[in-house]
Amino acid sequence: MRRAVVCVLSGLAGCLVFSAVVLAGAPDLGDYPLRVHVLKDTSRSRHSREGKTYSDAPDYLDGEGAADLFEGGQPLGFQFRYSCVEPLKASEAYATYPARWKKREKTLEILVPQPGKPWNLEGCDLQVATRSGLAYFWSPDEDRVVEESSAKFKEWMVKHQYDPEKDLNDPVGLDTEPTAPDGSGTSSSQNPR
């Protein structure tokens, strides 16, 4: 009996030590105060060496896209390029990635969840080209990402109480059905019209 208790306690101690080591290596979300909403992403895999079997996974994914940065309550559109280990995907609905500047106006680091392990976050550097005074949104009418003024997008954010930096991630009071063809309804992610 004593042996069983010792084994169980040793196993629990081992689990605690292992989880402490794992958690110690996890990024601190408090260090990532900005939020990035990725609207468009295209990527391709790149091997650093030639694989000989189908099980050889790519070492990196290279990609580019368009996104909005939320900093100081203001939206700012930007285009980006990246080379990361984890796949970067367009944000679902109004979801955002935690982010921080590595080099202001040049490199943003975002945290990307590992596939199948959303609690494990990996850093991914985006080389950015900001679009001063502009933000992006998905236009269902045109079936593509389009630009809009940051000021108009900010008005939409205030009207719908949307501010990802303050964990206000779900806009309030959106029309559930698209309105008349004049385009004044909101039927898509972050549509400021």
N, C-alpha and C positions, 0 to 999 in steps of 0.2 A: 504494500500500500504506500509506504513511504517513497519507494522508488517511482511509483506512478505519479505521486504528487510532485516529486522533484522533476520528473520529465515534463509534466504539464507546465510547471512554473518556469522551467528552462526554455520551453518552447514559447511561452508568452513573453519572456524577457527578450528572446531573440527577435520576435516579431516587433516588439517596441523599439528595439535598437535599429532594426532594418527600416521601419517606417520613419523614425527620426532622421535617419540618413537620407532617405528618399525625399522627405519634406524639406530638409535643409537645403537640398539642391534645387528646389522649385523656386521660380521667380516670385518676387513679392509684388502682388498686384498694386500695392500702394506706390510703387515706383513707376507705374504706367498710368498716369492721370488722363491722358488723351484717349480719344476713341476714333476708330477708323471704320467706315462703312464701305466695303468693297462692292461696287456695282458691276464691274466687268473684270474678268480675268481669263487670260489664255496662257497655257503653259505647255511645256514639252520636257520630257526627261532627258538627262544628259548623264552618260557614264564617264567616270574618270579613267576607266579601263575597259577593254573589250570583255564582255561576258561570254561565257562558254555554255551556260545552261539557262533555261527559262526562269530559274529561281533567282538569278542575279537581279537584284533590285537596283534601280537607278540611284546614283549617289546624290544627285541634285535635280531639282526641277527649276528650269528657267522660265520666267514668265513676264507678262506685262499686263497693265490694266488701267482702270480709272476708279477713283474712290473719292470720298469726302472725309476730311479731317474735322473733328470737333475739338476746338481749343478755345478756352475762355468763353464758352457759350456761343461761339461763332462757327458757322460752317465754311469750309474752304475746299474747293475741288482741287484734285491733283491727279496727274498721270504718274505711273510708276513702272519700274522694272525690278526684278528680283531674281535671286538664285538661292533656293532654300532646300532643306532636306524634307520638310513636311509639305504636303500639298496645301496651297492657298486656294480657297474657294470664295466665290462671290457670297456676300452676306445674305442670309435668309431673312426675308421680311425687313425688319428694322434692326436686326442684330448688328453689333459692332465688335471689333477686335480691340483689346487694350493696347495702347501704344505710348511711345515716348520718343522724343527727339534724341538722336545720337549726334547729328550735326544739323543744326537748325537750317531749315529750307533745303536740305540736301538728302539726309538719311533719316528715315523713321524706322524704329524697331517695333514690330507688332508681335503679339503672342498668339501663336496658332496652336489649336488643340491637336493632339496626335489622333489619327484615325482609330476608332474603337476605344480610345482612352481620353475622353474630353477633359478629364481632370489634369492630365499631363500637358503642359504648355511648353512649346519650343519657340525661341526667338527667331524672327525672320526679318532681315533688313530690306527695306524698300528704298530704292534710289528714286527720289521724287522730283517732279517738276510741277510746282504749284501754279494754280490758275487764279491769280489775284482778282478778287471781286466776283468770282464765279463758283458755282457748286454744280454737282451732277445729280440727275435723277433718271429713273427708268421711265420712258414714255411708252405706254402700251399702244397708243395710236400709231407710233412710228416703229415700235418693236425694237428700240435701241436706247442707248444711253445718250441723253442730251444735256446741254448746259443751260443754266438759269442763273440769274444774279444771286449772289450770296445774300443780299438784303431781302430779296423776295423769299428766299428759302428760310431766312431767319424769321420773317413774319409768319410763315407757315409753322415753324417750330414753336413760336410763342402761342399762336392760335390753338395748336393741338397739344400743348404742354409736353413737347418732345425735347429732351436734353440728355443724350447718352452719358455725358460726363457726370450728371447727377443721378444716374440710374433711372431716369425717366425714359424707358426704352420702348414703351408702347404708346403711340399717339392716341389722344383722346378725341372723340367726336368725328371720326372719319366716316364718310359716306360708305355704306356697304355696297351700294349699287352705283355704277358709273352714271353720271348725270347726262344731260343733253349733249349733243355733239359739239357744243361750243368749247369743250375741254375744261370746264370749270370744276369738275369733280376730282376727287382723289381716289384713284383706283389702283395705284401702284406704289411701290416702296418710295417713300420720300418725295412724293409728287407735290410740289409747292403750288400747284394751280388751284 
